[in-house]
Amino acid sequence: MTTHFITAEIDLTESPEALPRKVEAELQKRGEPLRWAIAAVDEEAQTATVEAVVTTPDA
């Protein structure tokens, strides 16, 4: 198992209730999320920058 630190940009135009599911879905594309946090919000672009730690199986 390998641990990776990643960043992802998430669109904020949908409902706030959907945000955690949307973040988890985006992170699942890159590995198994261990933890994540919103690091920045761009109000003009309506996006959030998420920093996360994910794991992937060794090849």
PDBQT receptor file of N, H, CA, C and O in Angstrom, charges set to zero:
ATOM      1  N   MET A   1       0.843  -1.163   0.000  1.00  0.00    +0.000 N 
ATOM      2  CA  MET A   1       0.000   0.000   0.000  1.00  0.00    +0.000 C 
ATOM      3  C   MET A   1       0.899   1.241   0.000  1.00  0.00    +0.000 C 
ATOM      4  O   MET A   1       1.875   1.319   0.747  1.00  0.00    +0.000 OA
ATOM      5  N   THR A   2       0.551   2.199  -0.848  1.00  0.00    +0.000 N 
ATOM      6  H   THR A   2      -0.241   2.135  -1.455  1.00  0.00    +0.000 HD
ATOM      7  CA  THR A   2       1.305   3.443  -0.969  1.00  0.00    +0.000 C 
ATOM      8  C   THR A   2       0.398   4.610  -0.589  1.00  0.00    +0.000 C 
ATOM      9  O   THR A   2      -0.779   4.636  -0.949  1.00  0.00    +0.000 OA
ATOM     10  N   THR A   3       0.951   5.563   0.133  1.00  0.00    +0.000 N 
ATOM     11  H   THR A   3       1.907   5.542   0.426  1.00  0.00    +0.000 HD
ATOM     12  CA  THR A   3       0.209   6.747   0.565  1.00  0.00    +0.000 C 
ATOM     13  C   THR A   3       0.587   7.929  -0.319  1.00  0.00    +0.000 C 
ATOM     14  O   THR A   3       1.764   8.130  -0.616  1.00  0.00    +0.000 OA
ATOM     15  N   HIS A   4      -0.399   8.705  -0.737  1.00  0.00    +0.000 N 
ATOM     16  H   HIS A   4      -1.355   8.541  -0.495  1.00  0.00    +0.000 HD
ATOM     17  CA  HIS A   4      -0.176   9.857  -1.598  1.00  0.00    +0.000 C 
ATOM     18  C   HIS A   4      -0.865  11.088  -1.015  1.00  0.00    +0.000 C 
ATOM     19  O   HIS A   4      -1.958  10.987  -0.459  1.00  0.00    +0.000 OA
ATOM     20  N   PHE A   5      -0.229  12.243  -1.143  1.00  0.00    +0.000 N 
ATOM     21  H   PHE A   5       0.659  12.325  -1.595  1.00  0.00    +0.000 HD
ATOM     22  CA  PHE A   5      -0.850  13.519  -0.811  1.00  0.00    +0.000 C 
ATOM     23  C   PHE A   5      -1.297  14.129  -2.124  1.00  0.00    +0.000 C 
ATOM     24  O   PHE A   5      -0.483  14.305  -3.030  1.00  0.00    +0.000 OA
ATOM     25  N   ILE A   6      -2.568  14.454  -2.245  1.00  0.00    +0.000 N 
ATOM     26  H   ILE A   6      -3.230  14.312  -1.509  1.00  0.00    +0.000 HD
ATOM     27  CA  ILE A   6      -3.095  14.994  -3.501  1.00  0.00    +0.000 C 
ATOM     28  C   ILE A   6      -3.912  16.253  -3.248  1.00  0.00    +0.000 C 
ATOM     29  O   ILE A   6      -4.325  16.532  -2.123  1.00  0.00    +0.000 OA
ATOM     30  N   THR A   7      -4.134  17.001  -4.313  1.00  0.00    +0.000 N 
ATOM     31  H   THR A   7      -3.798  16.775  -5.227  1.00  0.00    +0.000 HD
ATOM     32  CA  THR A   7      -5.062  18.124  -4.274  1.00  0.00    +0.000 C 
ATOM     33  C   THR A   7      -6.078  17.925  -5.391  1.00  0.00    +0.000 C 
ATOM     34  O   THR A   7      -5.765  17.352  -6.434  1.00  0.00    +0.000 OA
ATOM     35  N   ALA A   8      -7.286  18.399  -5.164  1.00  0.00    +0.000 N 
ATOM     36  H   ALA A   8      -7.540  18.864  -4.316  1.00  0.00    +0.000 HD
ATOM     37  CA  ALA A   8      -8.349  18.288  -6.156  1.00  0.00    +0.000 C 
ATOM     38  C   ALA A   8      -9.174  19.569  -6.109  1.00  0.00    +0.000 C 
ATOM     39  O   ALA A   8      -9.301  20.204  -5.063  1.00  0.00    +0.000 OA
ATOM     40  N   GLU A   9      -9.723  19.931  -7.245  1.00  0.00    +0.000 N 
ATOM     41  H   GLU A   9      -9.620  19.415  -8.095  1.00  0.00    +0.000 HD
ATOM     42  CA  GLU A   9     -10.590  21.106  -7.327  1.00  0.00    +0.000 C 
ATOM     43  C   GLU A   9     -12.028  20.624  -7.467  1.00  0.00    +0.000 C 
ATOM     44  O   GLU A   9     -12.343  19.810  -8.335  1.00  0.00    +0.000 OA
ATOM     45  N   ILE A  10     -12.898  21.139  -6.596  1.00  0.00    +0.000 N 
ATOM     46  H   ILE A  10     -12.642  21.800  -5.890  1.00  0.00    +0.000 HD
ATOM     47  CA  ILE A  10     -14.287  20.707  -6.553  1.00  0.00    +0.000 C 
ATOM     48  C   ILE A  10     -15.204  21.887  -6.869  1.00  0.00    +0.000 C 
ATOM     49  O   ILE A  10     -15.010  22.988  -6.354  1.00  0.00    +0.000 OA
ATOM     50  N   ASP A  11     -16.199  21.650  -7.716  1.00  0.00    +0.000 N 
ATOM     51  H   ASP A  11     -16.357  20.755  -8.135  1.00  0.00    +0.000 HD
ATOM     52  CA  ASP A  11     -17.186  22.666  -8.081  1.00  0.00    +0.000 C 
ATOM     53  C   ASP A  11     -18.168  22.854  -6.921  1.00  0.00    +0.000 C 
ATOM     54  O   ASP A  11     -18.679  21.879  -6.370  1.00  0.00    +0.000 OA
ATOM     55  N   LEU A  12     -18.426  24.103  -6.560  1.00  0.00    +0.000 N 
ATOM     56  H   LEU A  12     -18.011  24.895  -7.008  1.00  0.00    +0.000 HD
ATOM     57  CA  LEU A  12     -19.311  24.402  -5.430  1.00  0.00    +0.000 C 
ATOM     58  C   LEU A  12     -20.697  24.881  -5.843  1.00  0.00    +0.000 C 
ATOM     59  O   LEU A  12     -21.434  25.395  -5.001  1.00  0.00    +0.000 OA
ATOM     60  N   THR A  13     -21.070  24.733  -7.089  1.00  0.00    +0.000 N 
ATOM     61  H   THR A  13     -20.471  24.316  -7.773  1.00  0.00    +0.000 HD
ATOM     62  CA  THR A  13     -22.346  25.280  -7.545  1.00  0.00    +0.000 C 
ATOM     63  C   THR A  13     -23.540  24.422  -7.137  1.00  0.00    +0.000 C 
ATOM     64  O   THR A  13     -24.677  24.877  -7.253  1.00  0.00    +0.000 OA
ATOM     65  N   GLU A  14     -23.322  23.211  -6.669  1.00  0.00    +0.000 N 
ATOM     66  H   GLU A  14     -22.398  22.841  -6.575  1.00  0.00    +0.000 HD
ATOM     67  CA  GLU A  14     -24.430  22.358  -6.234  1.00  0.00    +0.000 C 
ATOM     68  C   GLU A  14     -24.742  22.613  -4.766  1.00  0.00    +0.000 C 
ATOM     69  O   GLU A  14     -24.152  23.502  -4.152  1.00  0.00    +0.000 OA
ATOM     70  N   SER A  15     -25.640  21.860  -4.213  1.00  0.00    +0.000 N 
ATOM     71  H   SER A  15     -26.119  21.138  -4.711  1.00  0.00    +0.000 HD
ATOM     72  CA  SER A  15     -26.071  22.062  -2.828  1.00  0.00    +0.000 C 
ATOM     73  C   SER A  15     -24.935  21.738  -1.843  1.00  0.00    +0.000 C 
ATOM     74  O   SER A  15     -24.132  20.840  -2.095  1.00  0.00    +0.000 OA
ATOM     75  N   PRO A  16     -24.873  22.461  -0.740  1.00  0.00    +0.000 N 
ATOM     76  CA  PRO A  16     -23.841  22.203   0.272  1.00  0.00    +0.000 C 
ATOM     77  C   PRO A  16     -23.931  20.800   0.866  1.00  0.00    +0.000 C 
ATOM     78  O   PRO A  16     -22.919  20.233   1.276  1.00  0.00    +0.000 OA
ATOM     79  N   GLU A  17     -25.135  20.240   0.912  1.00  0.00    +0.000 N 
ATOM     80  H   GLU A  17     -25.957  20.700   0.578  1.00  0.00    +0.000 HD
ATOM     81  CA  GLU A  17     -25.301  18.889   1.455  1.00  0.00    +0.000 C 
ATOM     82  C   GLU A  17     -24.591  17.840   0.604  1.00  0.00    +0.000 C 
ATOM     83  O   GLU A  17     -24.196  16.792   1.116  1.00  0.00    +0.000 OA
ATOM     84  N   ALA A  18     -24.427  18.113  -0.689  1.00  0.00    +0.000 N 
ATOM     85  H   ALA A  18     -24.747  18.964  -1.104  1.00  0.00    +0.000 HD
ATOM     86  CA  ALA A  18     -23.802  17.157  -1.603  1.00  0.00    +0.000 C 
ATOM     87  C   ALA A  18     -22.272  17.245  -1.583  1.00  0.00    +0.000 C 
ATOM     88  O   ALA A  18     -21.603  16.365  -2.124  1.00  0.00    +0.000 OA
ATOM     89  N   LEU A  19     -21.719  18.273  -0.980  1.00  0.00    +0.000 N 
ATOM     90  H   LEU A  19     -22.263  18.988  -0.541  1.00  0.00    +0.000 HD
ATOM     91  CA  LEU A  19     -20.269  18.482  -1.030  1.00  0.00    +0.000 C 
ATOM     92  C   LEU A  19     -19.453  17.297  -0.500  1.00  0.00    +0.000 C 
ATOM     93  O   LEU A  19     -18.534  16.867  -1.198  1.00  0.00    +0.000 OA
ATOM     94  N   PRO A  20     -19.725  16.748   0.675  1.00  0.00    +0.000 N 
ATOM     95  CA  PRO A  20     -18.908  15.619   1.141  1.00  0.00    +0.000 C 
ATOM     96  C   PRO A  20     -18.938  14.424   0.196  1.00  0.00    +0.000 C 
ATOM     97  O   PRO A  20     -17.907  13.793  -0.039  1.00  0.00    +0.000 OA
ATOM     98  N   ARG A  21     -20.115  14.108  -0.349  1.00  0.00    +0.000 N 
ATOM     99  H   ARG A  21     -20.952  14.621  -0.158  1.00  0.00    +0.000 HD
ATOM    100  CA  ARG A  21     -20.207  12.987  -1.293  1.00  0.00    +0.000 C 
ATOM    101  C   ARG A  21     -19.434  13.279  -2.575  1.00  0.00    +0.000 C 
ATOM    102  O   ARG A  21     -18.793  12.395  -3.142  1.00  0.00    +0.000 OA
ATOM    103  N   LYS A  22     -19.504  14.522  -3.021  1.00  0.00    +0.000 N 
ATOM    104  H   LYS A  22     -20.025  15.240  -2.561  1.00  0.00    +0.000 HD
ATOM    105  CA  LYS A  22     -18.789  14.913  -4.239  1.00  0.00    +0.000 C 
ATOM    106  C   LYS A  22     -17.276  14.820  -4.044  1.00  0.00    +0.000 C 
ATOM    107  O   LYS A  22     -16.562  14.340  -4.925  1.00  0.00    +0.000 OA
ATOM    108  N   VAL A  23     -16.789  15.277  -2.893  1.00  0.00    +0.000 N 
ATOM    109  H   VAL A  23     -17.369  15.666  -2.177  1.00  0.00    +0.000 HD
ATOM    110  CA  VAL A  23     -15.358  15.198  -2.587  1.00  0.00    +0.000 C 
ATOM    111  C   VAL A  23     -14.926  13.740  -2.522  1.00  0.00    +0.000 C 
ATOM    112  O   VAL A  23     -13.929  13.361  -3.138  1.00  0.00    +0.000 OA
ATOM    113  N   GLU A  24     -15.661  12.926  -1.788  1.00  0.00    +0.000 N 
ATOM    114  H   GLU A  24     -16.471  13.234  -1.289  1.00  0.00    +0.000 HD
ATOM    115  CA  GLU A  24     -15.316  11.505  -1.662  1.00  0.00    +0.000 C 
ATOM    116  C   GLU A  24     -15.286  10.819  -3.031  1.00  0.00    +0.000 C 
ATOM    117  O   GLU A  24     -14.391  10.017  -3.298  1.00  0.00    +0.000 OA
ATOM    118  N   ALA A  25     -16.245  11.121  -3.890  1.00  0.00    +0.000 N 
ATOM    119  H   ALA A  25     -16.972  11.772  -3.673  1.00  0.00    +0.000 HD
ATOM    120  CA  ALA A  25     -16.292  10.507  -5.219  1.00  0.00    +0.000 C 
ATOM    121  C   ALA A  25     -15.069  10.901  -6.043  1.00  0.00    +0.000 C 
ATOM    122  O   ALA A  25     -14.489  10.059  -6.728  1.00  0.00    +0.000 OA
ATOM    123  N   GLU A  26     -14.674  12.167  -5.985  1.00  0.00    +0.000 N 
ATOM    124  H   GLU A  26     -15.146  12.852  -5.429  1.00  0.00    +0.000 HD
ATOM    125  CA  GLU A  26     -13.502  12.624  -6.729  1.00  0.00    +0.000 C 
ATOM    126  C   GLU A  26     -12.238  11.958  -6.198  1.00  0.00    +0.000 C 
ATOM    127  O   GLU A  26     -11.374  11.557  -6.978  1.00  0.00    +0.000 OA
ATOM    128  N   LEU A  27     -12.126  11.839  -4.888  1.00  0.00    +0.000 N 
ATOM    129  H   LEU A  27     -12.828  12.165  -4.255  1.00  0.00    +0.000 HD
ATOM    130  CA  LEU A  27     -10.929  11.234  -4.302  1.00  0.00    +0.000 C 
ATOM    131  C   LEU A  27     -10.857   9.736  -4.578  1.00  0.00    +0.000 C 
ATOM    132  O   LEU A  27      -9.763   9.190  -4.721  1.00  0.00    +0.000 OA
ATOM    133  N   GLN A  28     -11.992   9.070  -4.655  1.00  0.00    +0.000 N 
ATOM    134  H   GLN A  28     -12.880   9.514  -4.539  1.00  0.00    +0.000 HD
ATOM    135  CA  GLN A  28     -12.018   7.636  -4.956  1.00  0.00    +0.000 C 
ATOM    136  C   GLN A  28     -11.384   7.334  -6.310  1.00  0.00    +0.000 C 
ATOM    137  O   GLN A  28     -10.868   6.236  -6.521  1.00  0.00    +0.000 OA
ATOM    138  N   LYS A  29     -11.419   8.297  -7.228  1.00  0.00    +0.000 N 
ATOM    139  H   LYS A  29     -11.838   9.188  -7.056  1.00  0.00    +0.000 HD
ATOM    140  CA  LYS A  29     -10.801   8.113  -8.544  1.00  0.00    +0.000 C 
ATOM    141  C   LYS A  29      -9.288   7.970  -8.428  1.00  0.00    +0.000 C 
ATOM    142  O   LYS A  29      -8.643   7.419  -9.320  1.00  0.00    +0.000 OA
ATOM    143  N   ARG A  30      -8.728   8.461  -7.341  1.00  0.00    +0.000 N 
ATOM    144  H   ARG A  30      -9.253   8.908  -6.616  1.00  0.00    +0.000 HD
ATOM    145  CA  ARG A  30      -7.272   8.501  -7.171  1.00  0.00    +0.000 C 
ATOM    146  C   ARG A  30      -6.756   7.547  -6.113  1.00  0.00    +0.000 C 
ATOM    147  O   ARG A  30      -5.545   7.385  -5.967  1.00  0.00    +0.000 OA
ATOM    148  N   GLY A  31      -7.652   6.915  -5.373  1.00  0.00    +0.000 N 
ATOM    149  H   GLY A  31      -8.636   7.047  -5.492  1.00  0.00    +0.000 HD
ATOM    150  CA  GLY A  31      -7.247   5.983  -4.329  1.00  0.00    +0.000 C 
ATOM    151  C   GLY A  31      -8.290   5.943  -3.233  1.00  0.00    +0.000 C 
ATOM    152  O   GLY A  31      -9.386   6.484  -3.382  1.00  0.00    +0.000 OA
ATOM    153  N   GLU A  32      -7.944   5.303  -2.134  1.00  0.00    +0.000 N 
ATOM    154  H   GLU A  32      -7.054   4.863  -2.012  1.00  0.00    +0.000 HD
ATOM    155  CA  GLU A  32      -8.832   5.211  -0.979  1.00  0.00    +0.000 C 
ATOM    156  C   GLU A  32      -8.545   6.377  -0.040  1.00  0.00    +0.000 C 
ATOM    157  O   GLU A  32      -7.465   6.431   0.549  1.00  0.00    +0.000 OA
ATOM    158  N   PRO A  33      -9.488   7.317   0.117  1.00  0.00    +0.000 N 
ATOM    159  CA  PRO A  33      -9.219   8.478   0.954  1.00  0.00    +0.000 C 
ATOM    160  C   PRO A  33      -9.098   8.108   2.440  1.00  0.00    +0.000 C 
ATOM    161  O   PRO A  33      -9.932   7.384   2.984  1.00  0.00    +0.000 OA
ATOM    162  N   LEU A  34      -8.053   8.615   3.071  1.00  0.00    +0.000 N 
ATOM    163  H   LEU A  34      -7.375   9.202   2.629  1.00  0.00    +0.000 HD
ATOM    164  CA  LEU A  34      -7.884   8.449   4.509  1.00  0.00    +0.000 C 
ATOM    165  C   LEU A  34      -8.412   9.670   5.244  1.00  0.00    +0.000 C 
ATOM    166  O   LEU A  34      -9.100   9.555   6.259  1.00  0.00    +0.000 OA
ATOM    167  N   ARG A  35      -8.078  10.845   4.712  1.00  0.00    +0.000 N 
ATOM    168  H   ARG A  35      -7.520  10.938   3.888  1.00  0.00    +0.000 HD
ATOM    169  CA  ARG A  35      -8.570  12.093   5.284  1.00  0.00    +0.000 C 
ATOM    170  C   ARG A  35      -8.480  13.176   4.236  1.00  0.00    +0.000 C 
ATOM    171  O   ARG A  35      -7.676  13.091   3.308  1.00  0.00    +0.000 OA
ATOM    172  N   TRP A  36      -9.314  14.206   4.385  1.00  0.00    +0.000 N 
ATOM    173  H   TRP A  36      -9.968  14.275   5.139  1.00  0.00    +0.000 HD
ATOM    174  CA  TRP A  36      -9.287  15.327   3.449  1.00  0.00    +0.000 C 
ATOM    175  C   TRP A  36      -9.760  16.579   4.165  1.00  0.00    +0.000 C 
ATOM    176  O   TRP A  36     -10.427  16.518   5.198  1.00  0.00    +0.000 OA
ATOM    177  N   ALA A  37      -9.395  17.725   3.582  1.00  0.00    +0.000 N 
ATOM    178  H   ALA A  37      -8.854  17.775   2.742  1.00  0.00    +0.000 HD
ATOM    179  CA  ALA A  37      -9.800  19.018   4.130  1.00  0.00    +0.000 C 
ATOM    180  C   ALA A  37      -9.903  20.030   3.001  1.00  0.00    +0.000 C 
ATOM    181  O   ALA A  37      -9.151  19.967   2.028  1.00  0.00    +0.000 OA
ATOM    182  N   ILE A  38     -10.827  20.951   3.134  1.00  0.00    +0.000 N 
ATOM    183  H   ILE A  38     -11.438  21.002   3.924  1.00  0.00    +0.000 HD
ATOM    184  CA  ILE A  38     -10.920  22.052   2.184  1.00  0.00    +0.000 C 
ATOM    185  C   ILE A  38      -9.852  23.058   2.574  1.00  0.00    +0.000 C 
ATOM    186  O   ILE A  38      -9.873  23.600   3.679  1.00  0.00    +0.000 OA
ATOM    187  N   ALA A  39      -8.915  23.307   1.663  1.00  0.00    +0.000 N 
ATOM    188  H   ALA A  39      -8.898  22.866   0.765  1.00  0.00    +0.000 HD
ATOM    189  CA  ALA A  39      -7.773  24.175   1.952  1.00  0.00    +0.000 C 
ATOM    190  C   ALA A  39      -7.988  25.605   1.469  1.00  0.00    +0.000 C 
ATOM    191  O   ALA A  39      -7.411  26.541   2.023  1.00  0.00    +0.000 OA
ATOM    192  N   ALA A  40      -8.817  25.778   0.439  1.00  0.00    +0.000 N 
ATOM    193  H   ALA A  40      -9.285  25.018  -0.011  1.00  0.00    +0.000 HD
ATOM    194  CA  ALA A  40      -9.055  27.119  -0.105  1.00  0.00    +0.000 C 
ATOM    195  C   ALA A  40     -10.377  27.128  -0.861  1.00  0.00    +0.000 C 
ATOM    196  O   ALA A  40     -10.835  26.103  -1.365  1.00  0.00    +0.000 OA
ATOM    197  N   VAL A  41     -10.976  28.313  -0.926  1.00  0.00    +0.000 N 
ATOM    198  H   VAL A  41     -10.604  29.146  -0.517  1.00  0.00    +0.000 HD
ATOM    199  CA  VAL A  41     -12.218  28.498  -1.682  1.00  0.00    +0.000 C 
ATOM    200  C   VAL A  41     -12.042  29.706  -2.589  1.00  0.00    +0.000 C 
ATOM    201  O   VAL A  41     -11.630  30.777  -2.143  1.00  0.00    +0.000 OA
ATOM    202  N   ASP A  42     -12.358  29.524  -3.866  1.00  0.00    +0.000 N 
ATOM    203  H   ASP A  42     -12.693  28.655  -4.229  1.00  0.00    +0.000 HD
ATOM    204  CA  ASP A  42     -12.355  30.624  -4.826  1.00  0.00    +0.000 C 
ATOM    205  C   ASP A  42     -13.804  31.033  -5.034  1.00  0.00    +0.000 C 
ATOM    206  O   ASP A  42     -14.546  30.362  -5.751  1.00  0.00    +0.000 OA
ATOM    207  N   GLU A  43     -14.206  32.127  -4.410  1.00  0.00    +0.000 N 
ATOM    208  H   GLU A  43     -13.603  32.672  -3.827  1.00  0.00    +0.000 HD
ATOM    209  CA  GLU A  43     -15.605  32.555  -4.461  1.00  0.00    +0.000 C 
ATOM    210  C   GLU A  43     -16.036  32.956  -5.868  1.00  0.00    +0.000 C 
ATOM    211  O   GLU A  43     -17.174  32.698  -6.258  1.00  0.00    +0.000 OA
ATOM    212  N   GLU A  44     -15.156  33.576  -6.626  1.00  0.00    +0.000 N 
ATOM    213  H   GLU A  44     -14.231  33.785  -6.309  1.00  0.00    +0.000 HD
ATOM    214  CA  GLU A  44     -15.507  33.994  -7.986  1.00  0.00    +0.000 C 
ATOM    215  C   GLU A  44     -15.750  32.798  -8.895  1.00  0.00    +0.000 C 
ATOM    216  O   GLU A  44     -16.734  32.760  -9.633  1.00  0.00    +0.000 OA
ATOM    217  N   ALA A  45     -14.850  31.823  -8.839  1.00  0.00    +0.000 N 
ATOM    218  H   ALA A  45     -14.050  31.854  -8.239  1.00  0.00    +0.000 HD
ATOM    219  CA  ALA A  45     -14.972  30.639  -9.691  1.00  0.00    +0.000 C 
ATOM    220  C   ALA A  45     -15.908  29.591  -9.097  1.00  0.00    +0.000 C 
ATOM    221  O   ALA A  45     -16.255  28.624  -9.774  1.00  0.00    +0.000 OA
ATOM    222  N   GLN A  46     -16.323  29.768  -7.835  1.00  0.00    +0.000 N 
ATOM    223  H   GLN A  46     -16.041  30.554  -7.285  1.00  0.00    +0.000 HD
ATOM    224  CA  GLN A  46     -17.181  28.811  -7.136  1.00  0.00    +0.000 C 
ATOM    225  C   GLN A  46     -16.551  27.415  -7.102  1.00  0.00    +0.000 C 
ATOM    226  O   GLN A  46     -17.200  26.416  -7.411  1.00  0.00    +0.000 OA
ATOM    227  N   THR A  47     -15.259  27.373  -6.716  1.00  0.00    +0.000 N 
ATOM    228  H   THR A  47     -14.732  28.185  -6.465  1.00  0.00    +0.000 HD
ATOM    229  CA  THR A  47     -14.563  26.103  -6.575  1.00  0.00    +0.000 C 
ATOM    230  C   THR A  47     -13.864  26.045  -5.225  1.00  0.00    +0.000 C 
ATOM    231  O   THR A  47     -13.574  27.071  -4.610  1.00  0.00    +0.000 OA
ATOM    232  N   ALA A  48     -13.603  24.828  -4.781  1.00  0.00    +0.000 N 
ATOM    233  H   ALA A  48     -13.839  23.995  -5.281  1.00  0.00    +0.000 HD
ATOM    234  CA  ALA A  48     -12.858  24.603  -3.547  1.00  0.00    +0.000 C 
ATOM    235  C   ALA A  48     -11.653  23.732  -3.867  1.00  0.00    +0.000 C 
ATOM    236  O   ALA A  48     -11.745  22.797  -4.662  1.00  0.00    +0.000 OA
ATOM    237  N   THR A  49     -10.530  24.044  -3.246  1.00  0.00    +0.000 N 
ATOM    238  H   THR A  49     -10.455  24.804  -2.600  1.00  0.00    +0.000 HD
ATOM    239  CA  THR A  49      -9.345  23.209  -3.365  1.00  0.00    +0.000 C 
ATOM    240  C   THR A  49      -9.314  22.287  -2.156  1.00  0.00    +0.000 C 
ATOM    241  O   THR A  49      -9.326  22.740  -1.012  1.00  0.00    +0.000 OA
ATOM    242  N   VAL A  50      -9.274  20.995  -2.423  1.00  0.00    +0.000 N 
ATOM    243  H   VAL A  50      -9.265  20.627  -3.353  1.00  0.00    +0.000 HD
ATOM    244  CA  VAL A  50      -9.264  19.989  -1.378  1.00  0.00    +0.000 C 
ATOM    245  C   VAL A  50      -7.886  19.341  -1.340  1.00  0.00    +0.000 C 
ATOM    246  O   VAL A  50      -7.347  18.952  -2.376  1.00  0.00    +0.000 OA
ATOM    247  N   GLU A  51      -7.322  19.228  -0.149  1.00  0.00    +0.000 N 
ATOM    248  H   GLU A  51      -7.760  19.544   0.693  1.00  0.00    +0.000 HD
ATOM    249  CA  GLU A  51      -6.072  18.506   0.055  1.00  0.00    +0.000 C 
ATOM    250  C   GLU A  51      -6.431  17.197   0.753  1.00  0.00    +0.000 C 
ATOM    251  O   GLU A  51      -7.233  17.178   1.686  1.00  0.00    +0.000 OA
ATOM    252  N   ALA A  52      -5.828  16.107   0.289  1.00  0.00    +0.000 N 
ATOM    253  H   ALA A  52      -5.176  16.122  -0.469  1.00  0.00    +0.000 HD
ATOM    254  CA  ALA A  52      -6.206  14.795   0.826  1.00  0.00    +0.000 C 
ATOM    255  C   ALA A  52      -5.014  13.857   0.885  1.00  0.00    +0.000 C 
ATOM    256  O   ALA A  52      -4.003  14.042   0.208  1.00  0.00    +0.000 OA
ATOM    257  N   VAL A  53      -5.177  12.842   1.723  1.00  0.00    +0.000 N 
ATOM    258  H   VAL A  53      -5.999  12.692   2.273  1.00  0.00    +0.000 HD
ATOM    259  CA  VAL A  53      -4.241  11.726   1.787  1.00  0.00    +0.000 C 
ATOM    260  C   VAL A  53      -5.031  10.499   1.339  1.00  0.00    +0.000 C 
ATOM    261  O   VAL A  53      -6.077  10.178   1.903  1.00  0.00    +0.000 OA
ATOM    262  N   VAL A  54      -4.517   9.823   0.320  1.00  0.00    +0.000 N 
ATOM    263  H   VAL A  54      -3.667  10.084  -0.138  1.00  0.00    +0.000 HD
ATOM    264  CA  VAL A  54      -5.168   8.613  -0.188  1.00  0.00    +0.000 C 
ATOM    265  C   VAL A  54      -4.152   7.483  -0.243  1.00  0.00    +0.000 C 
ATOM    266  O   VAL A  54      -2.945   7.721  -0.287  1.00  0.00    +0.000 OA
ATOM    267  N   THR A  55      -4.641   6.273  -0.240  1.00  0.00    +0.000 N 
ATOM    268  H   THR A  55      -5.621   6.080  -0.205  1.00  0.00    +0.000 HD
ATOM    269  CA  THR A  55      -3.775   5.105  -0.382  1.00  0.00    +0.000 C 
ATOM    270  C   THR A  55      -4.129   4.362  -1.653  1.00  0.00    +0.000 C 
ATOM    271  O   THR A  55      -5.283   4.350  -2.082  1.00  0.00    +0.000 OA
ATOM    272  N   THR A  56      -3.128   3.746  -2.247  1.00  0.00    +0.000 N 
ATOM    273  H   THR A  56      -2.191   3.756  -1.898  1.00  0.00    +0.000 HD
ATOM    274  CA  THR A  56      -3.321   2.897  -3.427  1.00  0.00    +0.000 C 
ATOM    275  C   THR A  56      -2.589   1.586  -3.176  1.00  0.00    +0.000 C 
ATOM    276  O   THR A  56      -1.565   1.573  -2.492  1.00  0.00    +0.000 OA
ATOM    277  N   PRO A  57      -3.095   0.489  -3.717  1.00  0.00    +0.000 N 
ATOM    278  CA  PRO A  57      -2.398  -0.797  -3.543  1.00  0.00    +0.000 C 
ATOM    279  C   PRO A  57      -1.077  -0.795  -4.296  1.00  0.00    +0.000 C 
ATOM    280  O   PRO A  57      -0.948  -0.148  -5.335  1.00  0.00    +0.000 OA
ATOM    281  N   ASP A  58      -0.106  -1.514  -3.773  1.00  0.00    +0.000 N 
ATOM    282  H   ASP A  58      -0.211  -2.040  -2.929  1.00  0.00    +0.000 HD
ATOM    283  CA  ASP A  58       1.172  -1.652  -4.484  1.00  0.00    +0.000 C 
ATOM    284  C   ASP A  58       0.963  -2.467  -5.740  1.00  0.00    +0.000 C 
ATOM    285  O   ASP A  58       0.166  -3.405  -5.766  1.00  0.00    +0.000 OA
ATOM    286  N   ALA A  59       1.686  -2.100  -6.774  1.00  0.00    +0.000 N 
ATOM    287  H   ALA A  59       2.333  -1.338  -6.753  1.00  0.00    +0.000 HD
ATOM    288  CA  ALA A  59       1.534  -2.769  -8.077  1.00  0.00    +0.000 C 
ATOM    289  C   ALA A  59       2.146  -4.144  -8.060  1.00  0.00    +0.000 C 
ATOM    290  O   ALA A  59       2.110  -4.848  -9.069  1.00  0.00    +0.000 OA
TER     291      ALA A  59
